[in-house]
Amino acid sequence: MTSTTADLVRQKIERSFDLMDVNTDGYVDWTDYQQLVDRYIANLPLGRNDPRAGGIQAFYQMYWYELLRHAQANGQRLTKEQYVEANRLASIDTSRLNMVEGSAHAIFDCADVNGDNQLSKEEFETFLGKVWKVSQVDAIETFHKMDLDGDGSISRQEFVRAAHEHFYSNDPNTPGSVFFGHL
């Protein structure tokens, strides 16, 4: 009898596809990303002229074009399978954009509303709950897993580490494996 390890990275990327596909049409396109950026601006409170809003907008535009490039898509939308494969390729290709590092820092900058270089439980719950629509229970559990030193906040280093785990780790016990809630 052979045993195969579940491809947890695939499952995590599929989960992010499901969260991104707001209109549930089976595709992700730029309008889904623009809606995500708009949720950042509306819920974290960032004004359109805030440099962090410009940073998150610019990051997601570059990220979207990298996904299209890696998917070799014929159009301007991606199926779940194309999205998964493009994310895998973009996460290891740093020739134009270091997607994992870039996403972690751009998102952290927005979620750190008070600018203290730490994410409080409230800031993190707002980020996951209102921007990504993750349940409060999952957001709180994720917060506690990501707070590796138990100091009651998530440092930038802890956040970046979780982003790496999200894209690279098949270990279900890492904080990055529950970044968007349980699979």
Disulfide bonds with the S-S distance in Angstrom:
none
